[in-house]
Amino acid sequence: MQFIDLGAQRERIREKLRAAMESVVDDGRYILGPQVTEFEKQIAAYVGTKHAIACANGTDALLLPLLASGIGPGDAVFVPSFTFAATAEVVALAKASPVFIDIDPDTYNIDISSLEAAIAMIKAEGELKPRAIIPVDLFGLGADYSAIMQIAERENLLVIEDAAQAIGGSVDGKMCGSFGKVGSTSFYPAKPLGCYGDGGAMFTDDDAFAERLRSFAFHGKGETQYDNVHVGLNSRLDTLQAAILIEKLAILEDEMEARRKVAQRYRDGLHNVVKTAVMPEASRSAWAQYAIETSHRDALKAHLQAQGIPTVIYYVKPLHQQVAYNRYPVAPGGLPVSESLPGRILCLPMHPYLTTDDQDRVIAAISDFIAAQSAKDAAE
């Protein structure tokens, strides 16, 4: 059993992938070839934004909007602590200060009350200037953008949506990646929409900002690549990866439906056994991961591993407790959910090609273990 089965997807579109890659090799335009422009056009239409700007990876897709917005020393950027390091890493790389926020215990996305408290704290202290929020659509579920955008408008804060796990998800009919002034995503191979290497993209409806993003992603170029008006990066999506992504985007909606069915089967089989993933009304998750919670997590993980069932702990430690980030500000009252969740959370095999037989095996193994553990606990 595979935790994420890229091989099954590859077999499904093998001939189309082969033809797409051979076309790039034969054409010889390996950098900024026509497939990059075509993919940008298609992914922008899918996400529902005016512009899509492809780049080298998901980290650059978060860093470039900070650079293009002039965010740097003395600025505060509010980020959840329970996420992958890139969300806070880009803030530190821009020489600004990440301010860590707690997460909601059910959705695992940014906690609105914690965000409000952190903004008030930073304003009262007066040492940093609040500049931006980077909400994360964790595990494929869109954050509470209705509340976040109201706060951002009131406080004049830039919103950079971290949709690295969420392309294909939506909130109130609006696709993940299209929230805020700019949405950012990753095409790392394991993502719901992934290439065969590194890749990323940014989404915006702002014409001028789109041009700034393109400039910063291409060495800060002006009229030509030899006319530099900004200090930028070398951040381009390879033509080969764009060609692969065009073929994968064509089947993404079908895979989203398959992921939904897998998630529903997990919920139906496990919601009375462990805490299962929450799906807010009017939301569609991209189901990058399927997380459960149990107080017997470590023993359960070992039990599943012994039966050949792979699982992963996302995330082992919140960012504010890690050596690289423990000097940065934390929301008042601390981050109790972010600190306690790593001891309970476990992510199960999740991909569009997971068979019902394999899934039922996972459900049965978890159910049997929890029943036995509960009987043991009752006897003690």
Backbone torsions as a table, in degrees:
resi	resn	phi	psi	omega
1	MET	NA	134.4	179.9
2	GLN	-99.4	140.6	175.1
3	PHE	-66.2	-46.6	171.0
4	ILE	-133.7	121.3	-173.0
5	ASP	-101.9	87.8	177.2
6	LEU	-73.5	-24.6	-178.7
7	GLY	-64.3	-39.9	-179.7
8	ALA	-64.6	-40.5	177.1
9	GLN	-64.7	-42.8	-179.1
10	ARG	-60.4	-41.1	179.0
11	GLU	-64.3	-35.2	-178.4
12	ARG	-62.4	-38.3	-175.2
13	ILE	-121.3	26.1	-174.4
14	ARG	-53.6	-47.9	-175.0
15	GLU	-69.2	-37.0	177.1
16	LYS	-67.0	-40.1	176.7
17	LEU	-63.3	-43.7	-179.5
18	ARG	-60.1	-45.8	-179.6
19	ALA	-64.9	-40.4	-179.2
20	ALA	-65.1	-42.2	-179.1
21	MET	-71.4	-39.8	178.0
22	GLU	-63.5	-35.4	178.9
23	SER	-62.6	-40.9	178.3
24	VAL	-66.4	-45.8	-178.7
25	VAL	-62.7	-43.3	-179.3
26	ASP	-67.3	-36.5	-177.7
27	ASP	-72.0	-36.5	175.9
28	GLY	85.8	2.1	178.3
29	ARG	-95.5	79.8	-170.8
30	TYR	-78.3	-22.9	178.3
31	ILE	-116.4	125.3	178.9
32	LEU	55.0	39.7	174.6
33	GLY	-72.7	173.5	-174.8
34	PRO	-61.7	-25.1	179.3
35	GLN	-66.0	-28.5	178.0
36	VAL	-65.3	-48.0	178.6
37	THR	-61.9	-41.4	-180.0
38	GLU	-65.6	-41.9	178.4
39	PHE	-64.8	-42.9	177.5
40	GLU	-56.9	-42.0	179.5
41	LYS	-63.4	-45.4	-176.9
42	GLN	-70.0	-41.9	-177.3
43	ILE	-72.6	-33.1	175.1
44	ALA	-62.9	-43.1	178.8
45	ALA	-64.0	-39.0	-179.2
46	TYR	-67.2	-46.2	-177.9
47	VAL	-74.0	-30.3	178.1
48	GLY	94.3	31.8	176.9
49	THR	-117.8	162.3	-178.6
50	LYS	-71.6	-35.7	-176.2
51	HIS	-128.5	143.6	165.5
52	ALA	-128.2	128.6	-179.4
53	ILE	-117.6	108.3	-179.0
54	ALA	-74.5	149.1	178.9
55	CYS	-146.9	-173.9	-167.8
56	ALA	-75.6	-29.1	-176.8
57	ASN	-167.0	171.5	-178.5
58	GLY	-69.1	-28.9	177.7
59	THR	-66.7	-46.5	175.9
60	ASP	-60.3	-34.1	-179.6
61	ALA	-64.1	-23.7	174.3
62	LEU	-90.7	-36.7	-177.9
63	LEU	-71.2	-43.1	-175.2
64	LEU	-59.0	-41.8	176.2
65	PRO	-63.0	-32.7	176.0
66	LEU	-65.5	-45.8	179.7
67	LEU	-64.1	-43.6	-177.8
68	ALA	-68.1	-20.1	179.0
69	SER	-95.4	-1.3	179.3
70	GLY	72.1	22.5	178.7
71	ILE	-80.3	131.1	-175.5
72	GLY	-164.5	-142.6	-175.6
73	PRO	-54.3	135.0	179.2
74	GLY	86.3	-3.0	-178.7
75	ASP	-100.6	146.1	176.8
76	ALA	-107.8	133.4	176.8
77	VAL	-124.8	124.0	-173.4
78	PHE	-89.7	123.7	-175.5
79	VAL	-137.4	148.7	173.5
80	PRO	-70.5	150.6	179.4
81	SER	-87.2	-25.6	-179.1
82	PHE	-92.0	84.4	-178.1
83	THR	-166.5	176.6	175.5
84	PHE	-72.0	152.1	-172.1
85	ALA	-57.3	-29.9	-174.3
86	ALA	-56.3	-32.4	-177.2
87	THR	-60.5	-41.5	177.9
88	ALA	-90.4	-29.6	-178.4
89	GLU	-56.4	-42.6	-177.1
90	VAL	-66.0	-33.0	178.4
91	VAL	-65.5	-45.3	178.1
92	ALA	-65.1	-38.6	178.4
93	LEU	-64.2	-31.9	177.2
94	ALA	-79.6	0.6	179.3
95	LYS	71.8	15.6	172.0
96	ALA	-92.4	-177.4	-177.9
97	SER	-116.4	117.7	171.1
98	PRO	-69.2	139.1	173.9
99	VAL	-116.6	118.7	-169.6
100	PHE	-86.0	135.0	-175.6
101	ILE	-117.1	148.5	176.4
102	ASP	-77.2	171.8	-179.7
103	ILE	-116.5	157.9	174.4
104	ASP	-68.7	137.2	-175.4
105	PRO	-69.8	-15.3	-178.4
106	ASP	-103.5	-45.7	-177.8
107	THR	-88.5	-19.9	-175.7
108	TYR	68.8	8.8	176.9
109	ASN	-95.3	172.0	-172.4
110	ILE	-52.4	131.3	-179.3
111	ASP	-82.5	122.2	-172.5
112	ILE	-66.1	-40.6	179.8
113	SER	-66.6	-36.0	177.0
114	SER	-66.6	-39.7	177.6
115	LEU	-62.8	-47.2	179.5
116	GLU	-59.3	-44.0	-179.0
117	ALA	-65.0	-38.9	-179.4
118	ALA	-67.6	-41.5	178.0
119	ILE	-61.4	-45.9	179.4
120	ALA	-61.2	-39.9	179.6
121	MET	-63.3	-47.0	-178.3
122	ILE	-64.3	-40.6	178.5
123	LYS	-65.0	-40.9	-178.7
124	ALA	-68.1	-38.3	-179.7
125	GLU	-69.0	-37.1	174.6
126	GLY	75.7	8.7	-178.8
127	GLU	-90.3	-28.6	179.0
128	LEU	-121.7	152.1	177.7
129	LYS	-101.7	120.4	176.6
130	PRO	-61.4	127.1	-176.2
131	ARG	-127.8	-32.9	-172.2
132	ALA	-156.8	160.3	172.4
133	ILE	-124.7	135.4	172.9
134	ILE	-117.8	88.7	175.0
135	PRO	-73.5	146.8	178.5
136	VAL	-111.6	130.4	174.8
137	ASP	-86.2	77.3	-167.3
138	LEU	-68.2	135.9	178.4
139	PHE	60.2	14.1	176.5
140	GLY	105.0	-3.4	-178.2
141	LEU	-98.0	125.7	-179.3
142	GLY	-63.1	144.2	179.1
143	ALA	-73.6	178.5	-179.1
144	ASP	-82.9	78.9	-173.6
145	TYR	-73.6	-23.5	175.8
146	SER	-58.9	-48.0	179.2
147	ALA	-73.5	-41.5	-176.9
148	ILE	-63.0	-44.2	-177.8
149	MET	-68.8	-32.5	175.4
150	GLN	-63.7	-43.8	177.9
151	ILE	-63.9	-44.9	-177.9
152	ALA	-61.8	-41.1	179.6
153	GLU	-66.8	-42.5	-179.5
154	ARG	-64.1	-39.5	-175.0
155	GLU	-97.7	2.5	-178.8
156	ASN	57.2	51.8	-178.4
157	LEU	-110.9	139.4	173.3
158	LEU	-73.1	137.0	174.4
159	VAL	-110.8	120.5	174.7
160	ILE	-112.0	108.4	-177.9
161	GLU	-77.1	122.7	174.5
162	ASP	-91.0	92.8	-178.4
163	ALA	-103.9	32.2	-175.9
164	ALA	-59.5	-28.1	-178.4
165	GLN	-107.7	5.7	-162.0
166	ALA	-124.5	9.0	178.4
167	ILE	-65.0	123.2	-172.0
168	GLY	111.5	-20.3	176.0
169	GLY	-83.8	167.1	179.2
170	SER	-154.1	160.3	174.8
171	VAL	-134.2	121.7	-179.4
172	ASP	53.1	38.5	177.0
173	GLY	81.0	-0.7	179.9
174	LYS	-104.2	130.6	-171.8
175	MET	-74.1	142.2	173.2
176	CYS	-60.6	138.9	-173.2
177	GLY	106.1	-17.4	-176.4
178	SER	-104.2	5.0	-178.5
179	PHE	-91.3	155.4	179.0
180	GLY	76.0	-174.7	176.1
181	LYS	-69.7	-31.4	-179.9
182	VAL	-149.5	139.1	172.3
183	GLY	-108.2	146.0	-177.7
184	SER	-128.4	143.3	177.5
185	THR	-143.6	167.6	178.2
186	SER	-118.2	145.3	172.9
187	PHE	-112.4	28.8	172.8
188	TYR	-51.1	143.1	-170.7
189	PRO	-51.6	-32.5	-176.0
190	ALA	-83.3	-4.5	-179.2
191	LYS	-71.5	161.0	177.3
192	PRO	-54.2	-35.4	169.5
193	LEU	-121.2	102.3	-174.9
194	GLY	-128.8	153.3	176.7
195	CYS	-100.3	-162.3	-179.7
196	TYR	-110.4	44.8	179.5
197	GLY	174.4	-147.8	175.5
198	ASP	-95.8	150.0	176.7
199	GLY	-174.1	159.5	178.7
200	GLY	-160.2	175.6	177.9
201	ALA	-158.9	157.5	175.9
202	MET	-124.2	146.7	-176.3
203	PHE	-127.7	134.3	178.3
204	THR	-158.1	155.8	173.7
205	ASP	-100.0	-3.8	-175.2
206	ASP	-88.8	111.3	-176.5
207	ASP	-58.8	-48.2	-177.0
208	ALA	-65.9	-40.4	-179.6
209	PHE	-67.8	-36.1	177.1
210	ALA	-60.4	-41.5	178.6
211	GLU	-66.1	-38.3	176.8
212	ARG	-64.3	-41.7	178.5
213	LEU	-61.7	-42.7	178.7
214	ARG	-63.9	-38.5	178.6
215	SER	-64.7	-50.0	-178.3
216	PHE	-64.3	-29.0	179.1
217	ALA	-78.3	-13.2	-177.8
218	PHE	-123.4	60.3	175.8
219	HIS	59.2	21.8	179.6
220	GLY	70.5	32.9	-173.2
221	LYS	-67.7	151.8	173.9
222	GLY	-104.0	-115.9	-179.6
223	GLU	-63.8	-37.4	177.6
224	THR	-136.5	174.2	179.1
225	GLN	-70.5	-9.7	177.7
226	TYR	-104.5	9.9	177.3
227	ASP	-121.1	94.7	-172.2
228	ASN	-97.1	121.6	-178.9
229	VAL	-109.0	-9.0	176.0
230	HIS	-138.7	161.0	167.8
231	VAL	-88.3	108.3	-173.6
232	GLY	-117.2	-158.4	-179.8
233	LEU	-121.5	167.3	168.3
234	ASN	-102.5	91.5	-171.8
235	SER	-134.1	93.8	-177.1
236	ARG	-127.8	145.6	171.9
237	LEU	-83.0	125.3	179.2
238	ASP	-61.1	144.7	177.4
239	THR	-56.8	-40.3	-179.9
240	LEU	-60.3	-42.2	179.4
241	GLN	-68.0	-37.6	177.5
242	ALA	-62.1	-40.7	179.1
243	ALA	-62.8	-40.3	177.6
244	ILE	-65.8	-43.1	-178.0
245	LEU	-65.7	-32.2	176.6
246	ILE	-59.8	-43.4	-179.8
247	GLU	-69.9	-36.3	179.8
248	LYS	-73.9	-34.9	177.7
249	LEU	-62.6	-32.7	-178.2
250	ALA	-62.9	-25.1	-179.2
251	ILE	-110.1	6.7	-173.5
252	LEU	-63.1	-43.5	-179.0
253	GLU	-62.9	-39.0	176.7
254	ASP	-63.3	-40.6	178.8
255	GLU	-69.3	-32.9	176.5
256	MET	-61.0	-42.4	178.4
257	GLU	-65.0	-40.1	177.7
258	ALA	-64.3	-40.3	176.9
259	ARG	-63.6	-39.9	178.8
260	ARG	-60.1	-41.4	-179.5
261	LYS	-67.3	-38.7	177.0
262	VAL	-62.8	-46.1	-179.7
263	ALA	-62.3	-41.0	179.8
264	GLN	-65.1	-38.5	179.2
265	ARG	-66.0	-40.4	175.6
266	TYR	-60.3	-46.7	-177.7
267	ARG	-63.0	-45.4	-179.3
268	ASP	-59.7	-37.4	-175.8
269	GLY	-87.0	-18.5	-170.4
270	LEU	-123.4	-8.5	-171.2
271	HIS	-65.8	-20.2	175.2
272	ASN	-95.6	3.5	-175.5
273	VAL	-110.5	-47.0	179.3
274	VAL	-136.6	172.7	172.8
275	LYS	-76.2	124.3	-177.3
276	THR	-107.3	169.1	-176.6
277	ALA	-61.6	142.7	-179.2
278	VAL	-98.0	139.6	176.4
279	MET	-122.8	102.1	179.8
280	PRO	-61.4	152.6	178.0
281	GLU	-61.0	142.0	178.5
282	ALA	70.4	17.9	175.7
283	SER	-117.6	149.9	170.1
284	ARG	-126.9	121.4	177.9
285	SER	-85.0	148.5	171.4
286	ALA	-81.1	-7.6	177.6
287	TRP	49.8	53.2	172.9
288	ALA	-63.1	-34.2	176.5
289	GLN	-139.2	155.9	170.1
290	TYR	-120.0	113.5	-174.3
291	ALA	-105.5	140.9	170.2
292	ILE	-123.1	165.1	175.9
293	GLU	-129.6	139.5	173.9
294	THR	-156.3	147.1	177.5
295	SER	-71.8	-12.2	178.9
296	HIS	-104.4	32.0	-171.1
297	ARG	-55.0	-50.6	-174.5
298	ASP	-63.7	-42.3	178.5
299	ALA	-66.7	-38.0	178.0
300	LEU	-65.6	-42.3	178.8
301	LYS	-59.2	-44.0	179.2
302	ALA	-64.8	-39.7	178.8
303	HIS	-62.3	-44.7	179.7
304	LEU	-67.4	-40.1	179.0
305	GLN	-60.8	-39.2	179.4
306	ALA	-64.3	-23.4	178.5
307	GLN	-98.2	11.2	177.7
308	GLY	76.0	24.8	179.6
309	ILE	-108.1	112.2	-177.4
310	PRO	-76.9	141.7	174.3
311	THR	-140.2	161.4	179.6
312	VAL	-137.6	143.6	175.2
313	ILE	-96.3	109.9	172.3
314	TYR	-115.7	109.2	5.1
315	TYR	-124.0	150.1	-173.6
316	VAL	-67.6	-33.2	-177.3
317	LYS	-150.3	134.9	177.7
318	PRO	-66.7	155.3	-172.8
319	LEU	-63.0	-38.0	-174.8
320	HIS	-67.2	-12.4	177.2
321	GLN	-100.8	1.6	-179.2
322	GLN	-91.9	151.0	-173.0
323	VAL	-55.1	-40.7	-175.7
324	ALA	-68.2	-22.1	-170.5
325	TYR	-127.0	3.1	-173.4
326	ASN	-74.7	-1.7	177.9
327	ARG	-94.2	-4.4	-175.7
328	TYR	-90.8	159.3	-175.8
329	PRO	-64.0	151.7	178.6
330	VAL	-126.2	145.2	179.9
331	ALA	-56.1	146.7	179.9
332	PRO	-59.7	143.1	-177.6
333	GLY	88.6	-3.6	178.5
334	GLY	78.8	-174.8	-176.8
335	LEU	-124.6	68.5	-172.4
336	PRO	-61.9	-37.1	-179.7
337	VAL	-70.1	-45.7	179.5
338	SER	-60.1	-32.0	-177.5
339	GLU	-82.7	-31.3	-177.0
340	SER	-90.9	-29.8	-175.8
341	LEU	-59.6	-38.3	-179.9
342	PRO	-57.8	-18.1	177.8
343	GLY	-86.9	-9.0	-175.4
344	ARG	-119.5	-24.2	-168.3
345	ILE	-82.8	145.4	176.4
346	LEU	-148.6	131.8	-179.8
347	CYS	-102.8	132.5	-175.0
348	LEU	-96.6	164.5	175.4
349	PRO	-52.2	130.6	-177.5
350	MET	-149.6	114.2	173.7
351	HIS	-165.8	164.3	-173.8
352	PRO	-68.1	-14.1	-172.9
353	TYR	-109.2	14.9	176.7
354	LEU	-70.3	122.6	-177.4
355	THR	-75.5	156.0	178.0
356	THR	-64.6	-33.7	178.1
357	ASP	-63.5	-46.2	177.8
358	ASP	-63.9	-41.0	-179.2
359	GLN	-65.8	-41.0	177.9
360	ASP	-64.6	-31.6	176.7
361	ARG	-66.6	-40.0	176.7
362	VAL	-62.8	-47.1	-178.0
363	ILE	-62.2	-43.6	-179.3
364	ALA	-65.6	-41.3	-179.2
365	ALA	-63.8	-41.5	178.8
366	ILE	-68.5	-45.1	-178.1
367	SER	-61.7	-44.3	-179.8
368	ASP	-64.1	-42.1	-178.8
369	PHE	-65.0	-46.8	-177.9
370	ILE	-65.1	-38.5	177.5
371	ALA	-62.7	-44.7	179.7
372	ALA	-65.1	-40.3	-179.5
373	GLN	-66.7	-38.9	179.6
374	SER	-66.6	-39.4	177.1
375	ALA	-64.7	-39.6	178.9
376	LYS	-64.9	-43.8	179.0
377	ASP	-62.0	-39.6	-178.1
378	ALA	-67.8	-32.0	-178.3
379	ALA	-77.1	-20.1	-176.3
380	GLU	-84.1	NA	NA
